[in-house]
Amino acid sequence: MKPSTPDASSVVNLSSPSVRLGMATVERREWWLWSSAVLVTLLLASGLASFVAPLLHHSQWNSEEWHLPIIVRGLVGLVLLFDIHVVYQQLQIHRIRRLLIERDELFRLITENAADMIAVVDDNGHRLYNSPSYERILGYSFEELQATPSLEQIHPEDQSLVQEAATEARKTGVGRRIEYRMRHKDGTWRALESTVSAIVNGKGEVRRFVIVNRDITARKRLEEQFRQAQKMEAVGRLSGGIAHDFNNILGVIIGYGEILEERLEVGNSLRPCADEILQAGRRAATLTRQLLAFSRQQVLAPRVLELNSVITDIQKMLRRVIGEDIELDTRLSADLGRVKADQGQIEQVILNLAVNARDAMPRGGRFTIATENTDLDAIAVRRYSYPVKPGRYALLSVSDTGTGMTSETQAHIFEPFFTTKEKGKGTGLGLATVYGVVKQSDGYIHVHSEPGAGATFKIYLPLVDQPVEPEQRRPDSKPLRGGGETILLVEDEDMLRTLTRNVLELLGYFVLEAADGRQACEISLQKNRQIDLLLTDVVMPGMSGPALASELMTARPTLSVLYTSGYTGQAVGHGVIPERSHFIPKPFTREDLARKVREALSGPHVAWTTSTRGAEASSLSQEAEV
């Protein structure tokens, strides 16, 4: 429907104050006219009365004059009756007019306060009415809308859709709902949902259209965020599943590579081959850890820590990472609260952001790290397009003065393997790792950037009212070899179980092996000998590692437990693995395994309480489906 500019007389702005002022003027004039009529009739009645009054006092009456007073009284009565009718009629007109004014006022209140934009156009596309919400939402006044054809304000890609819908409504008399984009006065585009209703006359002809437009820009943005979150979740599940299975394979490659490296002398021609195998395996293990971080399925060891101390500890490393041509500026709040997170992972987050900032400033610039306490109330969280829990947070802001990013790039920066760098200069997992660590730490990350204006990453971590937990140091005096202790090894991956058994036996341990939890329980019941350590995978079909540990510790309360997994989807102490548990991530080296086994055998065992079994079973059952 192509609109054109109508004559001024054909446009009525019903909500204009001039309309209400004009109606009041008409009402005052009508009151003046009717008052004049009443005054004239009263003067007439008075004149008649003064003319015939002397006759009423005449002493002599004849038969013909006897009827004169009655006639005069009748005339006066008629005049008074006419006056009463005039007053009654004027009161009725006034009452009807007041009802019309009240209805107009109600219509004005509805249209001026309606969230939707309401327009009335004729069958030629002439605008007859625009609600004030047009100016509030799109910035255009009534006069500006009248002077500009609406198709010029509609996105070029959507103009044909709008014209087709208008033609269909004109022919059939039935409108349909469409979505299109319309230009705001500031030049941006707003997404609108439009519904058209046809108004027909007594002959059934379409004469006018009532158009209701709703601004759905925010809803479209939320839908896009939801799709993005679903995509990230799907990619995360896929990445986590691949990384978990790949970790088992890498464990076998690295394990046997270490055995080959140990058996081959330095001068052997095959020794470099074994070294390359180990190097490639460790690089692949690093990639899988990054994938697990993105998918929020790596095992964290959170503790209460001072975020400022973490930043201070890695300042020297940050200076080496960003280079001498970039200025490092730290603005740390003196009264910053404490957070509970994995210190190593938080350090990795800051380092990854530093690398990202360095690459965005090839000619130098400023890299700023700032911390502060912040409160996000119910109103503040509405600024974000994703769900945020109100509460107290420690805000870690990391900004640079680099090249910045477009909105299209920002929509993909947290996706794994997405990178804007040249081939061979990045894996695309740096920011994906940042995203995963922050989310797994119950935090939120927000990015703001514009081309040429740098980028700012804001990370919100929940504050805790707990004392700082000291970092546990590993004693170096403990021997790495075993002393004949018995280890019950439970691993559902056959190749990895065989390798682990061989390594443990080479380290001096006696090994009992089982492929799942049920078989491990049977071995524990059949064997009368002492079992010193349970080395079990966390995620297994049938019975999880923690559930198995709980079952065995009922009969063997002094049993020590060492968990291992490529992922768990939870952190230590968050329901899957008991707090302060001994854990070794896959893939592990022989040295890591030897050290962790000695730590588990020498340290106190951790009891698995019944209050956490329900949460553990629920979480692990979901992970087993991946």
matplotlib code that plots the C-alpha trace (Angstrom):
import matplotlib.pyplot as plt

x = [0.0, 1.9, 0.8, 0.8, 0.4, -3.3, -5.1, -5.0, -8.8, -8.8, -6.6, -8.0, -5.7, -8.3, -5.8, -4.8, -5.6, -7.0, -9.9, -10.9, -10.5, -12.7, -15.4, -15.4, -15.8, -18.7, -20.3, -19.9, -21.5, -24.5, -25.0, -25.0, -27.6, -29.9, -29.5, -30.4, -33.6, -34.6, -34.0, -36.1, -39.1, -38.9, -39.0, -41.9, -43.8, -43.1, -44.3, -47.6, -48.1, -47.5, -49.9, -52.8, -52.2, -54.3, -57.2, -57.2, -58.0, -60.8, -64.0, -66.4, -66.3, -68.5, -69.0, -66.6, -63.8, -64.3, -62.0, -59.0, -57.2, -57.5, -55.9, -53.1, -52.4, -52.3, -49.9, -47.6, -47.8, -46.9, -43.9, -42.7, -43.3, -41.2, -38.5, -38.5, -38.3, -35.3, -33.5, -34.2, -33.1, -29.9, -29.1, -29.6, -27.3, -24.8, -24.9, -24.4, -21.5, -19.9, -20.2, -18.5, -15.8, -15.2, -15.1, -12.6, -10.6, -10.6, -9.6, -6.8, -5.5, -5.5, -3.7, -1.2, -0.3, -0.5, 2.8, 1.9, 1.8, -1.7, -2.4, -5.5, -5.1, -7.6, -7.8, -5.3, -2.7, -3.3, -2.6, -5.7, -4.3, -1.1, -0.8, 1.7, 3.6, 5.1, 7.1, 8.0, 9.2, 10.5, 11.2, 8.9, 6.3, 2.8, 3.8, 7.0, 5.1, 2.6, 5.3, 7.2, 5.9, 6.1, 7.7, 10.8, 11.1, 10.8, 13.9, 14.4, 14.4, 11.0, 9.2, 7.8, 6.4, 4.6, 3.2, 2.0, 0.3, -1.5, -2.7, -4.0, -5.9, -7.4, -8.7, -9.9, -10.7, -8.6, -5.2, -2.4, 0.4, 3.9, 7.3, 9.4, 12.1, 11.4, 14.0, 14.2, 14.7, 18.3, 19.0, 18.9, 16.5, 13.7, 11.9, 8.1, 5.3, 2.3, -1.3, -3.8, -7.6, -9.9, -12.8, -15.7, -18.6, -22.3, -21.7, -19.0, -16.2, -12.9, -12.5, -10.0, -7.3, -6.4, -2.7, -1.2, 2.6, 4.5, 8.2, 9.8, 13.4, 14.2, 12.3, 14.3, 17.5, 16.5, 15.6, 19.0, 20.6, 18.6, 19.6, 23.2, 23.0, 21.4, 24.2, 26.9, 25.3, 25.1, 28.7, 29.8, 28.1, 29.7, 33.1, 32.9, 32.0, 34.7, 37.3, 36.3, 36.7, 39.8, 41.4, 41.2, 43.0, 45.6, 46.2, 47.1, 49.3, 51.2, 51.5, 53.1, 55.1, 56.7, 57.4, 59.1, 61.1, 62.3, 63.3, 65.1, 68.5, 69.3, 71.5, 68.9, 67.5, 64.0, 64.3, 63.4, 60.3, 59.2, 59.9, 57.7, 54.9, 54.9, 55.1, 52.2, 50.2, 50.8, 49.8, 46.6, 45.9, 46.2, 43.6, 41.2, 41.5, 40.5, 37.5, 36.5, 36.9, 34.6, 32.0, 32.2, 33.0, 36.5, 37.1, 37.8, 39.3, 37.7, 38.8, 38.1, 40.7, 41.6, 41.2, 43.6, 46.3, 45.8, 46.3, 49.3, 51.0, 50.8, 51.7, 55.3, 54.0, 51.4, 54.1, 56.0, 52.9, 51.7, 55.2, 57.1, 55.1, 51.9, 51.3, 49.9, 47.6, 46.1, 43.4, 42.6, 40.0, 41.4, 38.2, 37.5, 35.6, 36.5, 35.4, 35.4, 37.1, 39.9, 43.0, 44.7, 41.7, 41.2, 44.9, 44.3, 41.3, 43.4, 46.2, 43.9, 42.3, 45.8, 46.8, 43.6, 44.3, 47.9, 46.9, 44.4, 47.1, 49.9, 51.2, 51.1, 48.5, 47.2, 46.0, 43.9, 42.8, 40.4, 38.5, 35.6, 32.7, 29.3, 25.7, 23.3, 19.7, 16.6, 16.6, 20.3, 20.1, 17.6, 20.4, 21.6, 20.1, 20.8, 19.6, 21.6, 21.0, 20.8, 23.4, 26.8, 29.7, 33.4, 33.7, 36.9, 37.2, 39.8, 40.1, 42.4, 42.8, 43.0, 41.2, 37.8, 35.2, 32.0, 28.7, 28.9, 32.3, 31.1, 28.3, 30.8, 33.9, 33.1, 32.6, 35.3, 37.7, 36.3, 39.2, 39.8, 43.6, 45.5, 45.9, 48.4, 48.3, 45.6, 43.4, 40.3, 39.9, 41.3, 38.0, 36.0, 38.1, 37.4, 33.7, 33.6, 35.7, 33.6, 30.3, 31.5, 32.5, 28.9, 29.9, 28.9, 30.9, 29.9, 31.8, 31.5, 33.5, 33.3, 35.5, 38.5, 37.5, 39.0, 37.2, 36.2, 35.4, 33.5, 33.6, 31.2, 32.1, 29.9, 31.2, 31.4, 31.5, 34.2, 37.8, 40.5, 41.6, 45.4, 46.7, 47.7, 51.4, 52.6, 55.4, 58.4, 59.9, 57.4, 58.7, 57.0, 57.4, 55.1, 55.7, 53.5, 50.2, 47.1, 45.2, 41.7, 41.7, 38.2, 38.2, 35.7, 38.1, 40.1, 43.2, 43.6, 42.9, 45.6, 48.1, 47.4, 47.8, 51.2, 52.4, 51.2, 52.9, 56.1, 55.8, 55.7, 52.0, 49.8, 46.8, 43.3, 41.4, 37.7, 35.8, 32.8, 31.4, 29.5, 32.7, 34.6, 32.1, 32.4, 36.2, 36.0, 33.7, 35.7, 39.2, 40.1, 43.3, 43.6, 42.7, 44.6, 43.4, 40.5, 41.5, 38.3, 36.9, 34.2, 31.8, 31.0, 28.0, 25.9, 27.6, 29.6, 32.9, 31.7, 28.8, 31.2, 33.5, 30.5, 29.6, 33.1, 33.8, 30.8, 32.7, 36.2, 36.1, 39.9, 39.9, 41.6, 40.1, 41.7, 39.3, 40.2, 38.2, 38.4, 35.4, 32.7, 30.6, 31.0, 33.7, 35.3, 33.0, 30.0, 28.0, 29.8, 33.2, 33.4, 35.3, 39.0, 39.0, 42.1, 41.7, 43.9, 42.6, 43.0, 45.2, 47.9, 51.6, 53.4, 54.9, 51.6, 50.0, 52.8, 52.6, 48.8, 48.8, 51.3, 49.3, 46.1, 47.7, 49.5, 46.7, 43.4, 40.5, 37.4, 34.0, 31.2, 28.1, 24.6, 23.4, 25.3, 24.5, 21.3, 22.9, 25.8, 23.6, 21.5, 24.5, 26.4, 23.4, 23.1, 26.8, 26.6, 24.1, 26.7]
y = [0.0, 3.0, 6.1, 9.6, 13.0, 13.7, 17.1, 18.7, 18.6, 14.8, 14.3, 14.4, 14.0, 13.0, 13.2, 16.8, 19.4, 21.7, 19.3, 19.4, 23.2, 23.6, 21.4, 23.6, 26.7, 25.3, 24.4, 27.9, 29.4, 27.0, 27.9, 31.7, 31.1, 29.1, 31.7, 34.5, 32.6, 32.1, 35.8, 36.9, 34.7, 36.0, 39.6, 38.7, 37.2, 40.2, 42.6, 40.7, 40.6, 44.4, 45.1, 43.1, 43.7, 47.0, 45.2, 42.6, 45.4, 47.0, 47.2, 46.5, 43.3, 42.4, 38.9, 39.2, 40.6, 37.9, 35.4, 37.7, 36.8, 33.2, 33.7, 35.7, 33.1, 30.5, 32.5, 33.0, 29.3, 28.3, 30.6, 29.1, 25.6, 26.5, 27.8, 24.6, 22.5, 24.6, 24.2, 20.4, 20.1, 22.0, 19.8, 16.7, 18.1, 19.0, 15.5, 13.8, 16.2, 15.3, 11.6, 12.2, 14.2, 11.5, 8.9, 11.0, 11.4, 7.6, 7.0, 9.6, 7.9, 4.5, 5.6, 7.9, 5.2, 2.1, 0.3, -0.5, 2.0, 2.4, 3.9, 4.5, 4.8, 5.0, 2.7, 4.9, 4.7, 8.2, 8.4, 9.5, 9.0, 8.0, 7.3, 9.2, 6.0, 6.4, 9.4, 7.6, 4.4, 5.6, 9.3, 10.7, 13.4, 13.3, 15.9, 14.1, 10.9, 12.8, 14.4, 11.1, 8.1, 5.1, 2.8, 5.0, 4.2, 0.4, -1.7, -2.3, -6.0, -5.9, -3.4, -6.1, -8.1, -5.0, -4.2, -7.8, -7.8, -4.5, -5.7, -8.9, -7.0, -4.6, -7.4, -9.9, -7.5, -9.7, -8.7, -11.0, -10.6, -9.8, -8.8, -6.2, -3.6, 0.1, 2.9, 4.9, 8.6, 8.1, 5.8, 2.4, -0.3, -1.6, -4.9, -4.5, -7.0, -5.6, -6.6, -5.1, -5.0, -3.9, -1.6, -2.0, 0.4, -0.6, -1.8, -4.2, -2.2, -1.7, 1.9, 2.1, 0.0, -0.1, -1.0, -2.1, -2.2, -3.7, -3.1, -6.6, -5.5, -6.6, -9.9, -10.6, -9.9, -12.3, -14.9, -14.5, -14.8, -17.9, -19.5, -18.6, -20.1, -23.3, -23.5, -22.9, -25.6, -28.1, -27.4, -27.7, -31.1, -32.2, -30.9, -32.4, -35.8, -35.8, -34.5, -37.2, -40.0, -38.5, -38.1, -41.9, -42.4, -39.8, -41.4, -44.6, -42.8, -40.7, -43.7, -46.1, -43.2, -42.7, -46.4, -46.3, -43.2, -44.8, -48.0, -46.4, -45.0, -41.4, -42.5, -44.9, -43.9, -44.5, -42.2, -39.0, -40.8, -41.5, -37.9, -36.6, -38.9, -37.6, -34.0, -34.4, -36.2, -33.4, -30.8, -32.7, -33.0, -29.2, -28.8, -31.3, -29.4, -26.2, -27.9, -29.2, -25.7, -24.3, -27.1, -26.5, -30.1, -29.9, -30.6, -27.5, -27.2, -24.0, -22.3, -18.9, -16.5, -12.8, -11.9, -9.0, -11.4, -13.6, -10.6, -9.3, -12.8, -13.0, -9.4, -10.3, -13.0, -10.6, -8.1, -10.8, -11.9, -8.5, -7.2, -4.0, -1.8, -2.3, -0.5, -2.6, -0.6, -2.2, -0.5, -2.8, -2.0, -2.0, -3.3, -6.0, -9.0, -12.6, -15.1, -18.9, -20.2, -22.3, -20.0, -21.7, -21.3, -17.7, -17.1, -18.8, -16.5, -13.4, -14.7, -15.6, -12.1, -10.6, -12.6, -11.5, -7.9, -8.1, -9.4, -6.5, -4.0, -4.7, -1.2, -1.0, 0.5, 0.1, -3.0, -2.3, -4.6, -3.3, -4.8, -3.5, -4.6, -4.3, -5.0, -6.2, -5.7, -6.7, -3.5, -3.7, -7.3, -6.2, -4.4, -7.8, -9.9, -13.2, -14.3, -12.9, -13.6, -10.4, -10.3, -9.1, -9.7, -9.0, -7.2, -8.0, -5.6, -6.2, -3.6, -2.7, 0.1, -2.2, -2.5, -3.5, -5.8, -5.5, -6.8, -9.7, -10.7, -10.3, -12.8, -15.6, -14.8, -17.4, -20.2, -22.8, -22.6, -19.2, -16.8, -13.7, -14.3, -15.6, -19.3, -20.9, -18.0, -19.2, -22.2, -20.2, -21.7, -18.8, -16.9, -20.2, -21.3, -18.0, -18.4, -21.9, -21.2, -18.1, -20.0, -23.0, -20.6, -19.4, -16.1, -14.0, -12.4, -9.4, -7.8, -4.3, -3.3, -1.1, -1.0, 1.2, 1.8, -1.3, -3.9, -4.3, -7.7, -7.6, -10.7, -11.0, -13.5, -14.1, -12.7, -15.1, -14.3, -16.9, -16.6, -17.1, -20.8, -21.3, -23.0, -26.6, -27.2, -30.7, -32.0, -33.0, -35.5, -38.3, -41.2, -41.7, -45.5, -47.9, -50.2, -53.2, -51.5, -53.0, -50.8, -51.6, -50.1, -49.5, -48.2, -49.0, -48.2, -51.5, -50.0, -47.3, -49.8, -52.1, -49.3, -47.9, -51.4, -51.9, -48.4, -49.1, -52.5, -50.9, -48.4, -51.3, -51.7, -54.8, -54.1, -55.6, -54.4, -54.1, -52.9, -51.4, -50.7, -54.0, -56.0, -53.9, -54.6, -58.4, -58.2, -56.3, -59.0, -62.0, -60.7, -61.0, -59.0, -55.4, -52.9, -49.7, -47.5, -47.3, -45.7, -45.2, -43.3, -40.8, -41.4, -45.1, -46.9, -48.5, -47.1, -43.9, -43.7, -41.7, -44.2, -47.1, -45.4, -44.9, -48.6, -49.9, -47.6, -49.0, -52.2, -50.7, -47.3, -46.8, -47.1, -44.2, -43.0, -41.4, -40.2, -39.8, -38.5, -36.6, -34.5, -34.5, -31.4, -30.3, -29.0, -30.8, -30.2, -29.3, -32.5, -34.9, -35.4, -34.8, -31.7, -32.2, -35.4, -36.6, -36.3, -36.7, -35.5, -37.5, -37.8, -38.2, -38.9, -41.6, -39.0, -37.4, -40.8, -41.8, -38.5, -38.6, -42.2, -41.4, -38.3, -40.4, -43.2, -40.8, -38.3, -38.7, -40.3, -38.3, -39.7, -39.6, -38.5, -39.7, -36.1, -35.7, -39.0, -37.7, -34.8, -36.9, -39.5, -36.9, -35.1, -38.2, -39.8, -36.7, -36.8, -40.5, -39.6, -37.4]
z = [0.0, -1.2, 0.8, -0.5, 1.2, 1.8, 2.0, 5.4, 5.6, 5.3, 8.3, 11.8, 14.8, 17.4, 20.3, 19.5, 22.2, 19.5, 18.9, 22.6, 22.6, 19.6, 21.1, 24.2, 22.1, 20.3, 23.6, 24.9, 21.8, 22.0, 25.6, 24.6, 21.9, 24.1, 26.9, 24.5, 23.4, 27.0, 27.7, 24.7, 25.7, 29.3, 28.0, 25.8, 28.7, 30.8, 28.1, 27.7, 31.5, 31.8, 29.0, 30.3, 34.0, 34.1, 32.6, 35.3, 37.9, 35.9, 37.9, 35.1, 33.0, 30.1, 28.9, 26.1, 28.3, 30.9, 29.0, 28.6, 31.9, 31.0, 27.6, 29.0, 31.6, 28.9, 26.8, 29.7, 30.6, 27.0, 27.1, 30.4, 29.1, 26.1, 28.3, 30.4, 27.2, 26.0, 29.3, 29.3, 25.7, 26.5, 29.5, 27.4, 24.7, 27.4, 28.9, 25.5, 24.7, 28.1, 27.3, 23.9, 25.6, 28.2, 25.4, 23.5, 26.7, 27.2, 23.6, 24.0, 27.2, 25.6, 22.4, 24.2, 26.7, 24.5, 24.1, 20.5, 17.6, 16.2, 12.8, 10.7, 6.9, 4.1, 1.1, -0.8, 2.0, 3.3, 7.0, 8.9, 12.4, 14.2, 17.9, 19.9, 20.5, 17.0, 18.2, 21.4, 19.7, 16.3, 17.0, 14.3, 15.0, 13.5, 11.0, 10.0, 9.3, 7.2, 5.1, 4.4, 2.5, 4.9, 2.3, 2.5, 6.2, 5.6, 5.1, 1.3, 1.8, 3.5, 1.2, -1.1, 1.9, 3.2, -0.3, -0.7, 2.7, 1.9, -1.5, 0.1, 2.8, 0.2, -1.9, 0.7, 3.6, 5.9, 7.1, 8.2, 10.7, 9.2, 10.6, 9.0, 9.8, 10.0, 10.2, 13.5, 13.3, 14.5, 11.5, 13.3, 12.3, 14.6, 14.1, 14.0, 14.2, 12.3, 12.3, 9.8, 10.3, 7.4, 8.1, 5.6, 4.9, 4.5, 1.0, 2.1, 0.6, 2.3, 3.2, 6.0, 7.7, 11.3, 11.6, 15.0, 15.0, 17.9, 18.5, 18.8, 18.6, 22.2, 21.6, 18.5, 20.3, 23.1, 20.6, 18.9, 22.3, 23.1, 19.8, 20.5, 24.0, 22.5, 19.9, 22.5, 24.7, 21.8, 20.7, 24.4, 24.8, 21.5, 22.5, 26.0, 24.7, 22.1, 24.6, 27.1, 24.7, 23.2, 26.6, 27.1, 23.8, 24.6, 27.9, 26.2, 23.6, 26.3, 28.6, 26.2, 24.7, 28.1, 28.4, 25.0, 26.0, 29.2, 27.5, 24.5, 25.1, 24.1, 21.2, 19.8, 16.4, 17.6, 20.6, 18.6, 17.4, 20.9, 21.9, 19.0, 20.0, 23.5, 22.4, 20.0, 22.7, 25.2, 22.7, 22.0, 25.7, 26.0, 23.3, 25.0, 28.3, 26.5, 24.9, 28.4, 29.8, 27.1, 27.6, 31.4, 31.9, 33.4, 37.0, 39.0, 42.5, 43.8, 47.0, 48.6, 47.3, 46.9, 43.3, 43.7, 44.9, 41.9, 39.5, 41.5, 41.3, 37.5, 36.7, 35.7, 33.4, 32.0, 31.1, 29.2, 27.4, 26.2, 25.3, 26.0, 23.5, 25.5, 28.8, 31.7, 33.9, 37.0, 39.0, 41.9, 44.5, 48.0, 49.6, 47.0, 48.4, 48.1, 45.5, 45.3, 42.1, 40.8, 41.0, 38.1, 35.9, 36.8, 35.9, 32.6, 32.0, 32.5, 30.4, 27.6, 27.6, 27.7, 24.6, 22.9, 23.7, 22.6, 19.2, 18.9, 19.5, 16.9, 17.2, 21.0, 23.3, 26.9, 28.6, 31.7, 34.5, 37.1, 40.0, 42.1, 44.1, 42.5, 43.4, 40.7, 41.8, 40.0, 37.9, 37.0, 35.6, 33.1, 31.1, 30.0, 27.3, 29.1, 32.6, 35.5, 39.1, 41.3, 44.1, 45.1, 42.7, 42.2, 38.9, 36.9, 33.9, 31.2, 28.5, 25.7, 23.1, 20.2, 16.9, 18.4, 17.0, 15.0, 16.4, 14.0, 15.4, 19.0, 18.3, 17.6, 19.8, 22.4, 20.0, 19.9, 16.9, 15.9, 15.2, 13.2, 13.1, 10.2, 9.7, 12.0, 14.5, 16.8, 17.7, 18.3, 21.8, 24.0, 24.5, 24.4, 27.4, 29.1, 28.6, 30.0, 33.1, 34.0, 33.5, 35.4, 38.3, 38.5, 36.9, 33.9, 31.1, 29.1, 26.2, 24.8, 21.7, 18.7, 15.6, 16.3, 20.0, 21.7, 23.7, 27.3, 28.9, 32.2, 34.3, 37.3, 40.0, 43.0, 46.3, 49.3, 53.0, 53.9, 55.0, 52.4, 52.1, 51.9, 48.9, 49.7, 48.9, 47.9, 50.1, 48.0, 50.5, 49.8, 47.8, 44.4, 44.3, 46.0, 48.8, 47.8, 48.6, 47.0, 44.5, 43.1, 39.6, 38.1, 34.5, 31.7, 28.9, 28.3, 26.8, 29.4, 32.2, 30.9, 30.6, 34.1, 35.6, 33.9, 35.1, 38.7, 38.8, 37.5, 40.4, 42.9, 43.6, 43.6, 41.3, 41.2, 38.1, 37.3, 34.3, 36.1, 39.6, 39.9, 39.2, 41.7, 44.4, 43.7, 43.9, 47.2, 48.7, 47.4, 48.3, 52.0, 51.6, 52.5, 49.7, 50.4, 47.5, 45.1, 41.8, 39.9, 36.9, 37.9, 35.0, 34.2, 33.0, 35.7, 38.8, 39.1, 40.8, 43.8, 44.3, 44.1, 46.7, 49.0, 48.6, 49.3, 52.2, 54.1, 54.6, 54.3, 56.2, 56.0, 52.2, 50.4, 47.1, 44.0, 41.3, 37.6, 34.7, 31.5, 32.6, 35.2, 34.5, 38.1, 40.4, 43.3, 46.3, 44.2, 44.5, 42.1, 43.8, 47.6, 48.8, 49.4, 47.3, 45.5, 41.8, 38.7, 35.3, 32.1, 30.3, 33.0, 32.8, 34.8, 37.1, 37.8, 38.5, 40.9, 42.8, 43.1, 44.3, 47.0, 48.1, 48.3, 50.3, 52.7, 53.2, 55.1, 53.2, 52.4, 53.5, 51.0, 53.0, 52.2, 51.9, 48.7, 47.0, 45.5, 43.8, 42.6, 41.1, 39.3, 37.8, 36.7, 35.1, 32.9, 32.0, 31.1, 28.4, 26.6]

ax = plt.figure().add_subplot(projection="3d")
ax.plot(x, y, z, "-o")
ax.set_aspect("equal")
plt.show()
